Amino acid sequence: MPETQSFLQTTHDRAFAPSTATIGSFPGIIGGEYPDGSGLGGTNVATRFDEYSVGVTTNHLLSERYGYAEGFDAFESPTGGGDTLKDKGAAFLTRGSVPYRVASWGFNRYQQLVSAFGDVEKSFRPADDVIERFRSEIDGRSEWFGWLHFMEPHHPYDPDTADLSRAQAQALTRKVLAGGGDEADRERVRELYRTEIKELDAALTTLWEIVPDDARVVFCADHGELLGEDGLWGHPGKMRPELLHVPFGTRNAPELGEVVSLVDVPSVLLGVEHGIGELDRDVAFATYGDRKAAMNAEHFSTGGATTTLDGAESVEDPALERELERFEPGRVVKEDALQEDLEDLGYA
């Protein structure tokens, strides 16, 4: 993302997510805490700012229902009045209830049917809309705190500038992620993913233009993505470097240690430690269900194996393995919550 990298002053190539998917990572990004599968536990960093606070998210797992609206003067998420048919229906149903699951199943099958005969709506709110909503909220204000969440890139990959229709792109992505297609199909899906990244980078130039030069900025991904490695796609709950090693950049931020965890984001924004966050750490941790991992500047350990950060070579690191053994967050991501995430996106 060349435009975004040119805006950020510092990038950190040893940054790690505390879990493998959105519901597990954002309690760290916004609250400085490890996940328990139920959302944010009352440590929202927005409560620490006196300035006008704006939050705009594009995933219903980051909604008021899960505690993310706390501390924000203006907050908008899909279940808070999204524009899609699915969002509007979700506002009237209890998540996890039988009617909700039936409606979710029906909507996903409807999307698949429509995809076979014509174009469909984008599967999530696009970055341009998020930025414009944020701009309208801070217009005329000299001081503010903002949290913008973008879905791009996320399956089903359906970029605007693809040489396929949106319906074709979504159908191809779903086929490949379900284990179908040949190598040409798989490479085409990877190209759709790369195109979504390029489009997000271009959209973000508008955001960087309205951010003051002296504003403190943290930019990160909440998890990585598997694109066919070992036959795996998306972001299943596996402790793998591809899912936990994430991009991370800052502007006007305090100096950080060699290793960064996403649970440190609130501390970076505040300039003082918040929750379990640190400004100078040597080891980062991740958890999913009963699985856990520890990462330092050189190695990645899951207890059963320790490798280089790229996972290519097995190594020994007794100190890191001891850190992992001692790591007990006390709260872990509930796998049924991540299963619901997959169902809602049409992959169940």
C-alpha positions as CSV (number, residue, x, y, z in Angstrom):
1,M,0.0,0.0,0.0
2,P,2.4,2.7,-1.2
3,E,0.1,5.7,-0.6
4,T,-0.6,4.7,3.0
5,Q,3.1,3.8,3.7
6,S,4.1,7.3,2.4
7,F,1.7,8.9,4.9
8,L,2.8,6.8,7.9
9,Q,6.1,7.8,9.5
10,T,6.9,4.4,11.0
11,T,6.1,0.9,10.1
12,H,6.6,-2.1,12.5
13,D,7.4,-5.4,10.8
14,R,7.1,-7.4,14.1
15,A,3.4,-6.7,14.9
16,F,1.0,-9.5,15.9
17,A,-2.7,-10.0,16.3
18,P,-4.0,-11.5,19.6
19,S,-6.3,-13.8,17.6
20,T,-7.1,-15.0,14.1
21,A,-10.3,-13.1,13.3
22,T,-12.1,-9.9,14.0
23,I,-14.1,-10.9,17.1
24,G,-10.8,-12.0,18.8
25,S,-8.6,-9.1,17.8
26,F,-10.7,-6.0,18.4
27,P,-11.0,-6.3,22.2
28,G,-7.2,-5.7,22.0
29,I,-7.3,-3.0,19.4
30,I,-10.0,-0.9,21.1
31,G,-9.8,-2.1,24.7
32,G,-6.3,-3.4,25.3
33,E,-7.6,-6.7,26.5
34,Y,-7.6,-10.4,25.3
35,P,-10.8,-11.7,23.9
36,D,-13.5,-13.7,25.5
37,G,-15.8,-14.1,22.5
38,S,-18.5,-11.7,23.8
39,G,-17.1,-8.4,22.6
40,L,-15.5,-5.6,24.5
41,G,-15.4,-5.7,28.3
42,G,-15.7,-2.1,29.3
43,T,-12.2,-0.9,28.5
44,N,-13.0,1.1,25.3
45,V,-10.1,3.5,24.7
46,A,-12.7,6.1,23.5
47,T,-13.7,6.7,27.1
48,R,-10.2,8.1,27.8
49,F,-10.6,11.0,25.3
50,D,-12.4,14.2,26.2
51,E,-12.4,15.2,22.5
52,Y,-15.4,14.5,20.2
53,S,-15.2,10.8,19.4
54,V,-16.4,9.2,16.2
55,G,-16.5,5.4,15.4
56,V,-17.6,4.0,12.1
57,T,-17.4,0.2,11.6
58,T,-18.4,-2.1,8.8
59,N,-18.8,-5.4,10.7
60,H,-21.8,-6.1,13.0
61,L,-19.4,-7.9,15.3
62,L,-18.0,-4.4,16.1
63,S,-21.4,-2.9,17.0
64,E,-23.1,-1.5,20.0
65,R,-24.4,-5.0,20.8
66,Y,-20.8,-6.0,21.6
67,G,-19.9,-2.9,23.6
68,Y,-18.0,-1.0,21.0
69,A,-20.2,2.2,21.1
70,E,-19.2,3.1,24.6
71,G,-17.4,6.4,24.9
72,F,-18.2,7.6,21.3
73,D,-20.3,10.7,20.7
74,A,-21.1,9.4,17.2
75,F,-21.1,5.7,16.4
76,E,-22.3,3.8,13.4
77,S,-22.1,0.1,12.6
78,P,-24.1,-2.3,10.4
79,T,-26.5,-3.4,13.2
80,G,-26.8,0.3,14.1
81,G,-28.8,1.1,11.0
82,G,-26.8,-0.3,8.0
83,D,-28.1,0.1,4.5
84,T,-28.1,-3.4,3.2
85,L,-31.2,-5.7,3.3
86,K,-29.3,-8.0,5.7
87,D,-28.4,-5.2,8.0
88,K,-31.9,-3.9,8.2
89,G,-33.2,-7.4,9.0
90,A,-30.6,-8.0,11.6
91,A,-31.7,-4.9,13.5
92,F,-35.1,-6.7,14.3
93,L,-33.7,-10.1,15.2
94,T,-31.8,-11.5,18.2
95,R,-28.4,-12.7,17.2
96,G,-28.0,-16.4,17.6
97,S,-31.8,-17.0,17.8
98,V,-33.5,-19.5,15.6
99,P,-35.2,-16.7,13.5
100,Y,-31.8,-15.0,13.1
101,R,-30.1,-18.2,11.9
102,V,-33.0,-19.0,9.5
103,A,-32.9,-15.4,8.1
104,S,-29.1,-15.5,7.8
105,W,-29.2,-18.9,6.0
106,G,-31.9,-17.6,3.7
107,F,-30.1,-14.4,2.9
108,N,-26.9,-16.2,2.0
109,R,-28.7,-18.7,-0.3
110,Y,-30.5,-15.7,-1.9
111,Q,-27.2,-14.0,-2.6
112,Q,-25.8,-17.2,-4.1
113,L,-28.9,-17.5,-6.3
114,V,-28.8,-13.9,-7.4
115,S,-25.1,-14.3,-8.2
116,A,-25.9,-16.9,-10.7
117,F,-28.2,-14.6,-12.7
118,G,-27.0,-11.0,-12.3
119,D,-25.1,-8.5,-10.3
120,V,-25.4,-8.2,-6.5
121,E,-24.6,-5.5,-3.9
122,K,-21.2,-5.2,-2.4
123,S,-20.9,-7.6,0.5
124,F,-19.9,-4.8,2.9
125,R,-19.9,-1.0,3.2
126,P,-17.1,0.3,1.0
127,A,-14.2,2.4,2.4
128,D,-15.3,5.5,0.5
129,D,-18.6,5.6,2.4
130,V,-16.9,5.1,5.7
131,I,-14.5,7.9,5.1
132,E,-17.2,10.3,3.9
133,R,-19.3,9.5,7.0
134,F,-16.3,10.2,9.2
135,R,-15.6,13.5,7.4
136,S,-19.1,14.7,7.9
137,E,-18.8,14.1,11.7
138,I,-15.6,15.9,12.2
139,D,-16.3,18.8,9.8
140,G,-15.6,22.1,11.6
141,R,-14.1,20.4,14.6
142,S,-10.4,21.1,15.5
143,E,-10.0,18.2,18.0
144,W,-11.4,14.7,17.7
145,F,-10.7,11.0,18.2
146,G,-11.7,8.7,15.4
147,W,-11.9,4.9,14.8
148,L,-12.5,3.8,11.3
149,H,-12.9,0.1,10.5
150,F,-12.6,-1.1,6.9
151,M,-13.6,-4.5,5.6
152,E,-11.3,-4.4,2.5
153,P,-9.8,-6.8,1.8
154,H,-12.2,-9.5,2.9
155,H,-13.9,-12.5,1.3
156,P,-15.9,-12.7,-0.8
157,Y,-13.4,-10.6,-2.7
158,D,-15.3,-8.3,-5.1
159,P,-13.3,-5.2,-6.0
160,D,-14.8,-2.5,-8.1
161,T,-12.1,-2.6,-10.8
162,A,-12.0,-6.4,-11.3
163,D,-12.4,-7.8,-14.8
164,L,-15.3,-9.8,-13.5
165,S,-18.8,-8.6,-12.5
166,R,-19.4,-8.4,-8.7
167,A,-21.6,-11.5,-8.9
168,Q,-18.9,-13.5,-10.8
169,A,-16.2,-12.4,-8.3
170,Q,-18.3,-13.4,-5.3
171,A,-19.3,-16.7,-6.8
172,L,-15.7,-17.5,-7.7
173,T,-14.4,-16.6,-4.3
174,R,-17.0,-18.8,-2.6
175,K,-16.2,-21.7,-4.9
176,V,-12.5,-21.5,-4.2
177,L,-12.9,-21.0,-0.4
178,A,-15.2,-24.1,-0.4
179,G,-12.4,-26.2,-1.9
180,G,-13.5,-26.0,-5.6
181,G,-11.9,-24.7,-8.7
182,D,-8.5,-25.3,-10.3
183,E,-5.2,-23.5,-9.9
184,A,-6.3,-20.8,-12.4
185,D,-9.3,-20.1,-10.3
186,R,-7.2,-19.9,-7.2
187,E,-4.8,-17.5,-8.7
188,R,-7.7,-15.3,-9.9
189,V,-9.0,-15.1,-6.4
190,R,-5.6,-14.1,-5.1
191,E,-5.6,-11.3,-7.7
192,L,-9.0,-10.2,-6.5
193,Y,-7.6,-10.0,-3.0
194,R,-4.6,-7.9,-4.3
195,T,-7.0,-5.6,-6.2
196,E,-9.0,-5.0,-3.0
197,I,-5.8,-3.9,-1.3
198,K,-5.0,-1.5,-4.1
199,E,-8.5,0.0,-4.0
200,L,-8.3,0.5,-0.3
201,D,-5.0,2.2,-0.6
202,A,-6.4,4.6,-3.2
203,A,-9.5,5.3,-1.1
204,L,-7.4,6.1,2.0
205,T,-5.7,9.0,0.3
206,T,-8.9,11.0,0.9
207,L,-8.7,10.2,4.6
208,W,-5.0,11.1,4.9
209,E,-5.8,14.5,3.3
210,I,-8.2,15.4,6.1
211,V,-6.1,14.2,8.9
212,P,-4.0,17.0,10.5
213,D,-0.2,16.7,10.1
214,D,0.2,16.5,13.9
215,A,-2.5,13.9,14.5
216,R,-1.5,10.6,16.1
217,V,-2.4,7.7,13.8
218,V,-2.3,3.9,14.2
219,F,-3.0,1.8,11.1
220,C,-3.2,-1.9,11.3
221,A,-4.9,-5.1,10.2
222,D,-6.9,-7.2,12.7
223,H,-5.7,-10.5,11.3
224,G,-3.9,-12.0,8.3
225,E,-5.4,-14.1,5.5
226,L,-4.6,-17.5,4.1
227,L,-4.6,-17.7,0.3
228,G,-4.2,-21.4,-0.4
229,E,-1.2,-22.1,1.9
230,D,-1.5,-25.8,2.7
231,G,-4.9,-25.8,1.0
232,L,-6.3,-23.3,3.5
233,W,-8.2,-20.0,2.7
234,G,-9.6,-17.1,4.7
235,H,-8.9,-16.9,8.5
236,P,-9.8,-20.1,10.3
237,G,-8.8,-20.5,13.9
238,K,-5.4,-21.9,13.4
239,M,-2.3,-20.6,15.1
240,R,-0.3,-19.7,11.9
241,P,2.1,-16.8,11.2
242,E,0.1,-15.9,8.1
243,L,-2.9,-15.1,10.3
244,L,-1.2,-13.5,13.3
245,H,1.7,-11.5,11.7
246,V,0.0,-8.3,10.6
247,P,0.9,-4.9,9.1
248,F,1.2,-2.1,11.5
249,G,2.1,1.6,11.1
250,T,2.1,4.8,13.1
251,R,2.4,8.5,12.7
252,N,3.3,10.9,15.6
253,A,3.4,8.0,18.0
254,P,5.7,7.1,20.8
255,E,8.7,4.9,20.2
256,L,7.8,1.3,20.5
257,G,9.8,-1.9,21.3
258,E,10.9,-4.4,18.7
259,V,7.7,-6.4,19.0
260,V,4.2,-4.9,18.9
261,S,0.9,-6.6,19.8
262,L,-2.5,-5.2,18.8
263,V,-3.4,-5.1,22.5
264,D,-0.9,-2.2,22.6
265,V,-2.9,0.0,20.2
266,P,-4.8,1.9,23.0
267,S,-1.5,2.5,24.8
268,V,0.1,3.9,21.6
269,L,-2.9,6.2,21.1
270,L,-2.8,7.5,24.7
271,G,1.0,7.5,25.1
272,V,0.5,5.6,28.5
273,E,-0.2,2.0,29.1
274,H,-3.9,1.0,28.9
275,G,-5.3,-2.4,29.9
276,I,-2.7,-5.1,29.4
277,G,-1.0,-3.0,26.6
278,E,2.7,-2.1,26.7
279,L,4.9,0.4,24.9
280,D,8.0,-1.7,25.0
281,R,7.5,-5.5,24.7
282,D,9.6,-8.5,23.7
283,V,6.9,-11.1,23.3
284,A,3.3,-11.0,21.9
285,F,0.6,-13.7,22.5
286,A,-2.4,-15.0,20.7
287,T,-5.3,-17.2,21.6
288,Y,-8.2,-19.0,19.9
289,G,-10.3,-21.6,21.7
290,D,-7.9,-23.8,23.7
291,R,-5.0,-22.9,21.3
292,K,-2.4,-20.3,22.0
293,A,0.8,-18.9,20.4
294,A,3.7,-16.7,21.4
295,M,5.8,-14.6,19.1
296,N,9.1,-12.6,19.5
297,A,11.2,-10.8,17.0
298,E,12.5,-14.0,15.4
299,H,10.3,-16.9,16.3
300,F,6.8,-18.3,16.4
301,S,5.8,-20.9,19.0
302,T,2.6,-22.9,19.5
303,G,3.9,-25.2,22.1
304,G,3.8,-28.2,19.8
305,A,6.3,-26.5,17.4
306,T,8.6,-23.5,17.2
307,T,9.5,-22.0,13.9
308,T,11.0,-18.9,12.2
309,L,8.4,-16.2,11.8
310,D,7.6,-17.3,8.2
311,G,7.0,-20.8,9.4
312,A,9.6,-22.2,7.0
313,E,12.2,-23.6,9.5
314,S,11.9,-25.4,12.8
315,V,14.0,-23.9,15.6
316,E,14.5,-24.2,19.3
317,D,13.7,-21.2,21.5
318,P,13.3,-22.4,25.2
319,A,12.8,-18.9,26.5
320,L,9.8,-18.2,24.1
321,E,8.4,-21.7,24.9
322,R,8.5,-20.9,28.6
323,E,6.7,-17.6,28.0
324,L,4.0,-19.5,26.1
325,E,3.6,-22.1,28.8
326,R,3.1,-19.3,31.4
327,F,0.6,-17.4,29.2
328,E,-2.9,-17.9,30.6
329,P,-5.2,-15.0,29.5
330,G,-8.1,-16.5,31.4
331,R,-10.4,-15.6,28.6
332,V,-10.5,-17.1,25.1
333,V,-12.4,-16.7,21.9
334,K,-15.5,-18.9,21.8
335,E,-15.4,-20.9,18.7
336,D,-19.2,-20.8,18.3
337,A,-18.9,-17.0,17.9
338,L,-16.4,-17.4,15.1
339,Q,-18.6,-20.0,13.5
340,E,-21.4,-17.4,13.5
341,D,-19.1,-15.0,11.9
342,L,-18.5,-17.5,9.0
343,E,-22.3,-18.2,8.8
344,D,-23.1,-14.5,8.5
345,L,-20.6,-14.1,5.7
346,G,-22.1,-17.0,3.8
347,Y,-19.4,-19.7,4.4
348,A,-21.4,-22.2,6.5
